[in-house]
Structures are given as C-alpha cells and as structure tokens.
C-alpha cells in the first residue's frame, strides 16, 4: 500500500495509536547495550512516529518506507525536532545500499501484514538478515489469525472531528487470513469537504509459518508475546510480537 491521499491525514487517524508502547517494547529488547551504540532500521516507518521517538532517546535511526508521501511527513517531523534521521524510499522486499550494518531492525504497526504472500515475507526476512550484525535483532508485530478471521470481518469504525470524518469498513479477503479495509475520508478545507477513498488489504499467517520462514532465513526465535503484555499468545490474542536473533554468520 502506497498511501497516496491517506498520508496527509494518517497521523490524525492514528492519534491514539500506542507508539510509546512499541518504543518501550523495542527498548526492553535492546536494554543490554548503550543507546548511543545501537543502530536501528525502522522498516515501514510511515510518517516517522517511532523513528522520531527512538532518535529522541539517543538511538542512531534510519527510516525506510515504500511511500514517498509518508516519508515526506516523516522528514518534516525530524526537521521540526532537529533530529538527524536518514529516510529512504525502498520496498522491504528489496532492500540495499545502507553501508554499515544494523544492531536491530524493527517492523512495527502490523506493517508486515501488507505483504500478500509467504514469498514476500521470506524475502523481507532474508533482506533483514543481510543488514543485521551477527547477533542483531529483528523485532516485528503482526495481526493474529484470530483478529483477521474473527475480529476484522464485518466491523465498521466511524469517527469525526472538526476537520476530518472517517468511515472504516473491513471485509474478509479472498486469501486465507486476509482482510480488506475500505476507508472513506471527508477532509474539510476552506469550508468545503473533499472526499478520499482508499482500499487496503492485509494478510497474516499462522505462527508456525512465521517461525518456519524466520528459521529458513537464518534467525533464532527469542520470544513471541501477545498484545504488549509480555505474555505468551492465547487463542484470542489480537497481535503477536516476535523477537528473532540473527544466528552467527559462518565464514
């Protein structure tokens, strides 16, 4: 998903997203090293909310996203806060050209669920493996099968404030454990409302699939937890958090 007309109002829509909890999760996973010594790649960084928070805490951060419009928002945030963050436009399935290796790669906000098939997920894991130092960490979260199959389909979300109104409807997709989100926005400008329509498709996989693809790409699974709790996932968990470690490269 490229997020064209969506990028300008994304932050308003996501105003209540638990970005600070994502950052806390990342920091806990990296707590054994000094922040100043940690280089992080924020993959699928969107408008830079997590990149900026990490940089403000002292980490060396690079942000990557496929959407030029989203990156424009991220760059403006970094400039406003006088933060030195490099932002690059790349597809997570085709990464390269970074020079130094990273201590950690993070893929937050269920961004991995925008990849439509196992091939794309595996390509991403392989790319991340090549960018990490030996022993480096990959941290990502995804929607659970339960959320895709039970929670999302048939759900409708509506909200409005003085400037923006949104209607968000979700339907089951054609592929297993997939969902289509149809979004309609009405954005006020000069007393006139402009309409934007977007359709986003997400897909997730069983835990066993993610484990298989991670191990195939060369990772050791460190921990899988649920819904920011730090506990093991249960049948009705809605979001799974993965921490995987790059196995030492054999020369």
VEXDREN-2710 file (C-alpha; in Angstrom, 1 decimal):
% VEXDREN-2710
k/r/px/py/pz
1/UNK/0.0/0.0/0.0
2/UNK/1.5/3.3/-1.1
3/UNK/-0.8/5.6/1.0
4/UNK/-1.3/8.4/-1.5
5/UNK/-4.1/10.7/-0.4
6/UNK/-4.0/9.0/3.0
7/UNK/-0.6/10.3/4.1
8/UNK/-1.8/13.8/4.9
9/UNK/-4.4/12.6/7.4
10/UNK/-2.7/9.4/8.6
11/UNK/-1.5/11.0/11.9
12/UNK/-4.9/12.3/12.7
13/UNK/-6.4/8.9/12.2
14/UNK/-3.7/7.2/14.2
15/UNK/-3.6/9.8/17.0
16/UNK/-4.4/7.2/19.6
17/UNK/-2.0/4.5/18.4
18/UNK/0.2/3.1/21.2
19/UNK/3.5/4.3/19.7
20/UNK/5.1/4.8/23.1
21/UNK/4.3/1.1/23.9
22/UNK/6.1/0.0/20.7
23/UNK/9.1/2.1/21.7
24/UNK/9.1/0.6/25.2
25/UNK/9.0/-2.9/23.7
26/UNK/11.9/-2.1/21.5
27/UNK/13.9/-0.6/24.3
28/UNK/13.3/-3.5/26.6
29/UNK/14.6/-5.9/23.8
30/UNK/17.8/-3.7/23.4
31/UNK/18.4/-2.9/27.0
32/UNK/21.7/-4.8/27.3
33/UNK/23.5/-2.1/25.1
34/UNK/24.0/1.6/25.5
35/UNK/21.6/3.6/23.3
36/UNK/24.5/5.5/21.7
37/UNK/26.0/2.3/20.4
38/UNK/22.8/1.0/18.8
39/UNK/21.9/1.5/15.2
40/UNK/18.3/0.8/14.3
41/UNK/16.5/0.5/11.0
42/UNK/12.8/1.4/11.3
43/UNK/11.4/-0.5/8.4
44/UNK/8.0/0.6/7.0
45/UNK/8.4/3.7/9.2
46/UNK/5.4/5.5/7.8
47/UNK/5.2/9.1/9.0
48/UNK/8.1/8.5/11.3
49/UNK/6.4/8.4/14.7
50/UNK/8.5/5.6/16.0
51/UNK/11.7/6.8/14.2
52/UNK/11.4/10.2/15.9
53/UNK/10.8/8.7/19.3
54/UNK/13.8/6.4/19.1
55/UNK/16.0/9.2/17.8
56/UNK/14.9/11.5/20.7
57/UNK/16.0/8.8/23.1
58/UNK/19.5/8.7/21.6
59/UNK/19.5/5.8/19.1
60/UNK/21.0/6.1/15.7
61/UNK/17.9/5.7/13.5
62/UNK/17.3/5.1/9.8
63/UNK/13.8/5.0/8.5
64/UNK/12.6/3.2/5.3
65/UNK/9.2/3.2/3.7
66/UNK/7.7/2.5/0.3
67/UNK/5.6/5.7/0.2
68/UNK/7.2/8.9/-0.8
69/UNK/4.3/10.9/0.7
70/UNK/4.6/9.2/4.1
71/UNK/8.4/9.8/4.1
72/UNK/7.8/13.5/3.4
73/UNK/5.7/13.7/6.6
74/UNK/8.5/11.8/8.5
75/UNK/11.2/14.1/7.2
76/UNK/9.3/17.2/8.3
77/UNK/8.8/15.8/11.8
78/UNK/12.6/15.1/12.1
79/UNK/13.4/18.6/10.8
80/UNK/11.0/20.2/13.2
81/UNK/12.7/18.5/16.1
82/UNK/16.2/19.0/14.7
83/UNK/16.9/15.3/14.6
84/UNK/19.3/13.6/12.2
85/UNK/17.4/10.7/10.8
86/UNK/18.1/9.4/7.3
87/UNK/14.8/8.4/5.5
88/UNK/14.9/6.3/2.4
89/UNK/12.3/5.1/-0.1
90/UNK/12.5/1.3/-0.5
91/UNK/10.3/-1.7/-0.6
92/UNK/11.0/-4.0/2.3
93/UNK/11.2/-6.9/-0.1
94/UNK/14.1/-5.2/-2.0
95/UNK/16.5/-3.5/0.5
96/UNK/20.1/-2.5/0.0
97/UNK/22.7/0.2/-0.1
98/UNK/22.9/1.0/3.6
99/UNK/26.7/0.7/4.2
100/UNK/27.1/-0.1/7.9
101/UNK/25.1/-3.0/9.5
102/UNK/22.4/-2.5/12.0
103/UNK/22.0/-3.7/15.6
104/UNK/18.3/-4.0/15.2
105/UNK/15.6/-3.9/12.5
106/UNK/12.0/-3.1/13.7
107/UNK/8.8/-3.5/11.7
108/UNK/6.0/-2.1/13.8
109/UNK/2.3/-1.4/13.5
110/UNK/1.5/-4.6/11.7
111/UNK/3.3/-3.3/8.6
112/UNK/4.4/-6.8/7.7
113/UNK/0.8/-7.7/7.1
114/UNK/0.7/-5.7/4.0
115/UNK/2.8/-8.3/2.2
116/UNK/0.4/-10.6/0.3
117/UNK/2.3/-13.9/0.4
118/UNK/4.9/-16.0/2.1
119/UNK/7.4/-15.2/-0.7
120/UNK/7.3/-11.6/0.2
121/UNK/7.6/-12.2/3.9
122/UNK/10.6/-14.5/3.4
123/UNK/12.3/-12.0/1.1
124/UNK/11.9/-9.4/3.8
125/UNK/13.4/-11.7/6.4
126/UNK/16.3/-12.5/4.2
127/UNK/17.0/-8.8/3.4
128/UNK/16.8/-8.0/7.1
129/UNK/19.2/-10.9/7.9
130/UNK/21.8/-9.4/5.4
131/UNK/21.5/-5.9/7.0
132/UNK/22.0/-7.0/10.6
133/UNK/25.2/-7.5/12.6
134/UNK/25.8/-11.0/13.9
135/UNK/23.5/-11.4/16.9
136/UNK/21.4/-8.5/15.7
137/UNK/17.7/-8.5/16.4
138/UNK/14.6/-8.4/14.2
139/UNK/11.5/-7.2/16.1
140/UNK/8.1/-7.1/14.4
141/UNK/4.4/-7.4/15.3
142/UNK/1.6/-8.9/13.2
143/UNK/-2.2/-9.3/13.5
144/UNK/-3.1/-12.7/14.7
145/UNK/-5.2/-15.2/12.7
146/UNK/-7.9/-14.7/15.2
147/UNK/-8.1/-11.0/14.6
148/UNK/-8.1/-11.4/10.8
149/UNK/-10.7/-14.2/10.8
150/UNK/-13.0/-13.1/13.6
151/UNK/-12.5/-9.5/14.7
152/UNK/-12.0/-7.6/11.5
153/UNK/-14.6/-9.1/9.0
154/UNK/-17.8/-7.2/9.1
155/UNK/-16.6/-4.5/11.5
156/UNK/-17.2/-0.8/11.0
157/UNK/-15.4/2.1/12.6
158/UNK/-16.5/5.8/12.3
159/UNK/-15.1/8.9/13.8
160/UNK/-15.1/12.6/13.2
161/UNK/-13.7/15.9/14.5
162/UNK/-13.9/19.5/13.2
163/UNK/-11.7/18.8/10.2
164/UNK/-11.9/15.1/9.3
165/UNK/-14.6/12.4/9.2
166/UNK/-13.8/8.8/8.5
167/UNK/-15.7/5.6/7.9
168/UNK/-13.6/2.4/8.0
169/UNK/-15.2/-0.9/7.0
170/UNK/-13.5/-4.3/6.9
171/UNK/-14.3/-7.4/4.9
172/UNK/-12.8/-10.9/4.6
173/UNK/-10.4/-11.1/1.7
174/UNK/-10.0/-13.9/-0.8
175/UNK/-6.8/-15.3/0.6
176/UNK/-6.7/-17.3/3.8
177/UNK/-6.4/-15.0/6.9
178/UNK/-6.7/-11.8/4.9
179/UNK/-8.9/-8.7/5.2
180/UNK/-9.8/-5.7/3.0
181/UNK/-10.2/-2.3/4.7
182/UNK/-12.3/0.2/2.8
183/UNK/-11.8/3.7/4.1
184/UNK/-13.7/6.9/3.2
185/UNK/-12.5/10.3/4.4
186/UNK/-14.1/13.7/4.3
187/UNK/-11.5/16.4/4.9
188/UNK/-12.6/20.0/5.5
189/UNK/-10.7/22.8/3.7
190/UNK/-12.0/26.3/3.5
191/UNK/-15.5/25.3/4.4
192/UNK/-15.6/22.6/1.7
193/UNK/-15.2/18.8/2.4
194/UNK/-13.1/16.8/0.0
195/UNK/-13.6/13.0/-0.2
196/UNK/-10.8/10.4/-0.3
197/UNK/-11.3/6.7/-0.8
198/UNK/-8.7/4.1/0.0
199/UNK/-8.7/0.3/0.0
200/UNK/-6.0/-1.6/2.0
201/UNK/-5.5/-5.3/2.0
202/UNK/-3.7/-7.1/4.8
203/UNK/-2.8/-10.8/5.3
204/UNK/-1.3/-12.7/8.2
205/UNK/-0.1/-16.3/8.7
206/UNK/-0.1/-18.9/11.4
207/UNK/2.6/-18.6/14.0
208/UNK/4.2/-21.8/12.6
209/UNK/4.6/-20.2/9.2
210/UNK/6.4/-17.1/10.6
211/UNK/8.7/-19.4/12.7
212/UNK/9.5/-21.6/9.6
213/UNK/10.3/-18.5/7.4
214/UNK/12.4/-16.9/10.1
215/UNK/14.4/-20.1/10.7
216/UNK/14.8/-20.6/7.0
217/UNK/16.2/-17.1/6.7
218/UNK/18.8/-17.8/9.4
219/UNK/17.1/-16.5/12.6
220/UNK/16.7/-18.0/16.0
221/UNK/13.4/-17.2/17.7
222/UNK/13.9/-15.5/21.0
223/UNK/10.4/-14.7/22.1
224/UNK/6.8/-14.5/20.9
225/UNK/4.4/-12.5/23.0
226/UNK/0.9/-11.1/22.9
227/UNK/-0.7/-7.6/22.9
228/UNK/2.1/-5.6/24.6
229/UNK/1.6/-7.9/27.6
230/UNK/4.9/-9.8/27.5
231/UNK/2.9/-13.0/28.0
232/UNK/2.5/-15.9/25.6
233/UNK/-0.2/-15.6/22.9
234/UNK/-3.6/-17.2/23.6
235/UNK/-6.4/-18.2/21.3
236/UNK/-8.0/-14.8/21.3
237/UNK/-4.8/-12.7/21.2
238/UNK/-5.1/-10.0/18.6
239/UNK/-1.5/-9.0/18.0
240/UNK/1.7/-11.1/18.1
241/UNK/5.1/-9.7/18.9
242/UNK/8.2/-11.5/17.6
243/UNK/11.9/-11.1/18.6
244/UNK/14.3/-13.0/16.4
245/UNK/18.1/-13.1/16.6
246/UNK/20.5/-13.3/13.6
247/UNK/22.4/-16.5/14.0
248/UNK/26.2/-16.0/13.7
249/UNK/27.3/-15.9/10.1
250/UNK/29.5/-18.8/9.2
251/UNK/32.5/-17.8/7.1
END
